[in-house]
Each structure stands twice: as structure tokens, then as C-alpha cells.
Amino acid sequence: MDLNELAEELQTADPDLPPAEAAFVKTVKAAHAQLTAGEIDRQEYQTRVRAASDQYRSAVDDGS
């Protein structure tokens, strides 16, 4: 499962996502849209998704 599928699954599984999950989904979808539109390259996309993933894990570890 790629990160876009994961983001989509998280969003559809629970419409009232906690803030950490909602931020992750929003970032992945925005980065994917920019990648598809040619506004960013694959490396920038991966950097943004990696940062969103790190922020998500940090928030979950902190109990957010």
C-alpha cells in the first residue's frame, strides 16, 4: 500500500480524524496533487511525505 492509499483509507475509515491523522492526510493529498500537476518533483514529494510521517509519529508518541 502506498502512502496515498493509506491517506485515503485513513480519511474514509473515520470522517472525524484526530488532528495528527488529519494533518498527515492533508499533507499527503496536497503533495500528491502538486506532484501530479508537475509543481514538484518526486524527490520533493517524498521529502514532504516523510516529514508528514515523522510529524504524525511524533504526535502519536506524545499522545496527541
HUPEMO-V954762 format. One record per residue. N is the residue number from 1. SS is DSSP state (a for helix, b for strand, c for the rest). Layout:
[[N,SS] [N,SS]]
//
This chain:
[[1,c] [2,c] [3,a] [4,a] [5,a] [6,a] [7,a] [8,a] [9,a] [10,a] [11,a] [12,a] [13,a] [14,c] [15,c] [16,c] [17,c] [18,c] [19,a] [20,a] [21,a] [22,a] [23,a] [24,a] [25,a] [26,a] [27,a] [28,a] [29,a] [30,a] [31,a] [32,a] [33,a] [34,a] [35,a] [36,a] [37,c] [38,c] [39,c] [40,c] [41,c] [42,a] [43,a] [44,a] [45,a] [46,a] [47,a] [48,a] [49,a] [50,a] [51,a] [52,a] [53,a] [54,a] [55,a] [56,a] [57,a] [58,a] [59,a] [60,a] [61,a] [62,c] [63,c] [64,c]]
//
